[in-house]
Amino acid sequence: MQEFFTWEMVGTFAGATLVCGLITQAIKDIGLLKRLPTRALSWIIGLVVLACTQLATGTFAPANIPLTILNALGISLAANGGFDGISAIICQPKG
């Protein structure tokens, strides 16, 4: 494997979730993005990731836009849930 990410890998649920989570965490505290709820930002990023993947792989079709919107929601929820779960484990008070 010569590339860390490929468009085909990013096009999977796991790949898109990973990329969405990484980008969200990297940019959520930058400038005006601080005012946007993180979960909304995550959904927008998920939508952009899926759209870019479809354009790069030649699978974009206008008929798929509603499915892309729903898939972005699933990716966003998975990315947020993964981050919330890891945060809860790391930040859990020891008692």
Secondary structure as UniProt FT lines:
FT   HELIX           7..10
FT   HELIX           13..27
FT   TURN            28..29
FT   HELIX           31..35
FT   HELIX           38..57
FT   HELIX           62..64
FT   HELIX           65..91
//
